[in-house]
């Protein structure tokens, strides 16, 4: 059994996509990030960066004590290794998938996240910041579009954790001020991933939590006001 600490954000959706595709048994523990659930001591005990998602694997491959994993990219790699799915075993194939996984966690996610912040959440609209991150998001869409030319999926013919990592960050393309039709190969891939039954089931798992806004006005001070000094 996998215990998943989750909220329906792009990083949260990555993990439900894997779990649904792999058919692993899991239980969702909602972490309402706008209410500050990520700062509860019991959550920080295994997710010290006060970010979801995180998992606890109650049945690890070595048969030992439960294993906790935080950071979405690390979780995807851990689950792929655990199941032997969605990550090639050959050195070249594995290398390629991990390159694009790290591309997402180090590039697409952070840049699109800043795009969302300055375009949607920031109390002051700063034109330079908005333009900077909209343009960088656009550049990264172009990188992915070129990568997908002649390929069914990001790493080649097989669906992988690289696709699961990237797809949820393309879903809010309108909020990122992008035009998906400008990127034909990215659009083709996006529609193919969206139609997968595992993707449909994964996003359905987030529906019970969407009645509450992902980020409330009060939650902004929790999410965006953290410093080392505050202990958060």
C-alpha positions in Angstrom: 0.0 0.0 0.0 1.2 3.5 -0.9 0.1 6.4 1.2 0.0 9.4 -0.9 0.1 12.9 0.6 -1.5 15.0 -2.2 -3.3 18.0 -3.4 -4.5 18.4 -7.0 -1.7 20.6 -8.3 0.6 19.6 -11.3 3.1 18.0 -9.0 0.3 16.1 -7.2 -1.1 14.9 -10.5 2.2 13.4 -11.6 2.0 10.8 -8.8 -1.6 9.8 -9.3 -0.9 9.4 -13.0 1.8 6.9 -12.2 -0.2 5.0 -9.5 -3.2 4.7 -11.8 -1.1 3.6 -14.8 0.7 1.0 -12.7 -2.4 -0.2 -10.9 -0.8 0.1 -7.4 -3.0 0.2 -4.4 -2.8 3.6 -2.7 -4.6 5.8 -0.2 -4.8 9.6 -0.6 -4.2 11.8 2.4 -5.1 15.4 1.3 -2.6 18.1 2.1 -4.6 21.4 1.8 -1.7 23.7 0.9 -3.8 26.8 1.2 -4.7 25.9 4.8 -1.1 25.2 5.8 -1.4 21.4 6.2 2.1 21.1 4.8 3.5 22.7 8.0 2.0 20.2 10.3 4.8 18.4 12.3 3.6 15.0 11.4 4.0 15.9 7.7 7.3 17.7 8.1 8.7 14.5 9.7 8.9 12.9 6.3 8.6 15.9 3.9 11.1 18.4 5.4 10.7 20.9 2.5 7.1 21.4 3.5 5.9 20.5 0.0 3.6 17.9 -1.3 3.5 15.3 -2.8 5.1 12.8 -0.6 4.6 9.1 -0.2 5.0 6.4 2.4 5.5 2.9 0.9 4.2 0.5 3.5 5.4 -2.5 1.4 8.9 -1.6 0.1 10.7 -4.0 -2.2 13.3 -4.9 0.5 10.6 -6.1 2.9 11.9 -3.7 5.6 10.4 -0.8 7.4 8.2 1.7 5.5 10.0 4.1 3.1 9.1 7.7 2.9 9.9 9.7 -0.3 9.5 13.4 -0.9 9.9 15.5 -4.1 7.8 14.5 -7.1 10.7 13.5 -9.4 12.2 11.3 -6.7 8.9 9.7 -6.1 8.4 8.9 -9.8 11.9 7.4 -10.0 11.3 5.4 -6.8 7.9 4.0 -8.0 9.4 3.2 -11.4 12.2 1.2 -9.8 9.8 -0.5 -7.4 7.5 -1.7 -10.1 9.9 -2.0 -13.0 7.5 0.1 -15.1 7.8 3.3 -17.1 11.6 3.6 -16.8 13.8 1.5 -19.1 16.3 -0.9 -17.6 18.9 -0.4 -20.3 21.5 2.3 -19.5 20.8 4.5 -22.5 17.0 4.4 -22.3 17.1 5.0 -18.5 19.5 7.9 -19.1 17.2 9.6 -21.6 14.1 9.3 -19.4 15.9 10.7 -16.4 17.3 13.6 -18.5 13.8 14.7 -19.4 12.5 14.1 -15.9 15.1 16.4 -14.5 14.5 18.8 -17.3 10.9 19.1 -16.0 11.7 19.4 -12.3 14.6 21.8 -12.9 13.1 23.8 -15.8 9.5 23.5 -17.0 8.0 23.2 -13.5 9.8 26.1 -11.8 9.5 28.4 -14.8 5.8 27.7 -15.3 5.3 28.0 -11.6 6.8 31.5 -11.6 4.6 32.3 -14.6 1.6 31.3 -12.5 2.8 33.3 -9.6 3.4 36.6 -11.3 0.6 36.3 -13.7 -2.1 35.1 -11.3 -1.2 35.2 -7.7 1.1 38.2 -7.2 -0.6 41.2 -5.5 1.3 43.5 -7.8 1.5 42.9 -11.5 5.1 43.4 -12.5 5.3 43.6 -16.3 9.0 42.6 -16.5 8.4 39.5 -14.4 5.3 38.5 -16.3 7.0 38.9 -19.6 10.2 37.1 -18.4 8.3 34.0 -17.3 5.8 33.9 -20.1 8.7 34.0 -22.6 10.7 31.4 -20.8 7.7 29.1 -20.6 7.2 29.6 -24.3 10.9 28.7 -24.9 10.5 25.5 -23.0 7.3 24.6 -24.9 9.4 25.0 -28.0 12.1 22.7 -26.6 9.5 20.0 -25.9 7.8 20.5 -29.2 11.1 19.9 -31.1 11.9 16.9 -28.9 8.5 15.3 -29.8 8.9 15.7 -33.5 8.9 12.1 -34.9 8.4 10.6 -31.4 5.2 9.2 -29.8 6.5 10.1 -26.3 9.2 12.2 -24.8 11.8 9.4 -24.5 10.8 7.6 -27.7 8.2 5.0 -28.5 7.3 4.1 -24.9 5.3 6.1 -22.3 7.5 6.9 -19.3 7.8 8.9 -16.1 9.1 11.8 -18.2 5.7 12.1 -19.9 3.9 11.9 -16.5 6.2 14.6 -15.1 5.7 17.0 -18.0 2.0 16.6 -18.9 0.4 18.2 -15.7 2.5 21.3 -16.3 1.1 21.7 -19.8 -2.5 21.3 -18.7 -2.8 24.9 -17.5 -1.4 26.3 -20.8 -4.0 29.0 -21.0 -3.0 30.4 -17.6 0.6 30.3 -18.7 -0.4 32.6 -21.6 0.5 30.1 -24.3 -1.2 28.9 -27.4 -1.0 25.2 -27.6 -1.7 25.1 -31.4 1.6 26.9 -32.0 3.3 23.7 -31.0 1.9 20.9 -33.3 4.0 18.0 -32.0 3.5 19.0 -28.4 -0.3 19.3 -29.0 -0.4 15.8 -30.6 1.4 14.3 -27.6 -0.7 16.3 -25.1 -4.0 15.0 -26.6 -2.6 11.4 -26.6 -1.6 11.6 -22.9 -4.9 13.3 -22.0 -6.8 10.4 -23.5 -5.0 7.7 -21.6 -7.4 5.9 -19.1 -4.8 6.3 -16.4 -4.7 10.1 -16.9 -8.4 10.3 -16.8 -8.6 8.3 -13.6 -5.8 10.3 -12.0 -7.5 13.6 -12.6 -10.8 12.2 -11.4 -9.1 11.4 -8.1 -8.5 15.2 -7.6 -12.1 16.2 -8.2 -13.3 15.8 -4.6 -10.8 18.4 -3.6 -11.5 21.0 -6.3 -14.6 22.4 -4.5 -12.0 24.2 -2.3 -9.8 26.6 -4.2 -6.2 25.5 -4.6 -5.0 28.8 -3.3 -7.2 31.2 -1.3 -6.4 34.8 -0.4 -5.5 33.8 3.1 -3.5 30.9 1.8 -1.3 33.2 -0.3 0.4 34.5 2.9 1.1 30.9 3.9 2.4 29.8 0.5 4.3 32.9 -0.5 5.5 34.4 2.8 7.9 31.7 4.0 11.4 32.4 5.2 14.0 30.5 7.1 13.4 32.7 10.1 9.8 31.8 10.4 10.7 28.1 10.7 8.8 27.3 7.5 
